[in-house]
């Protein structure tokens, strides 16, 4: 993809929302996400033409969502756009013609690949969401919860990584961190169910 002006996600979203210099914002989106979205489609029984169609539909859908004020930034742009593309492509795969093509060319292996990809993207969405919420906590809580949820370390394994007297003190700290996290959630109730679901996917 051609090089585009260096923009931040915030600048891109602002241009889309205001409909000012939107072409540069759309070019940025294509340059940044085309290859990874194409790879997503190609790995799930699609062709380059399929990918081009899905990517165009994805960009149109994303722009409409942003302009309607429905993108709240609870997940990153990358996660959100990949989620749109994934849902559009899985929807097409479930339709008769595409489903028949899926069985003919890829059989059970391709179906499993689609399932695996969906799980992978769900995990990525959960990771981005939880990481974003963790950033509102103190440095020690961020590190502790990241080690526990993302690196999947036990309390015994985490202890050498952090400056705590013993495992019980560490557990007490984790409890306080979770209490602080719940306090953050109460300020944004919409996060509660989403966070619960995300944490379940991470463990």
ZILINDA-V597769 format. One record per helix or strand of 3 or more residues. SS is the DSSP state (2 for helix, 1 for strand). FROM is the first residue (numbers start at 1). TO is the last residue. Records with the same first field share a line. If there is no record, write none. Layout:
# ZILINDA-V597769
SS->FROM-TO  FROM-TO
This chain:
# ZILINDA-V597769
2->9-18  22-42  48-67  77-94  96-105  107-134  139-149  155-159  167-187  190-202
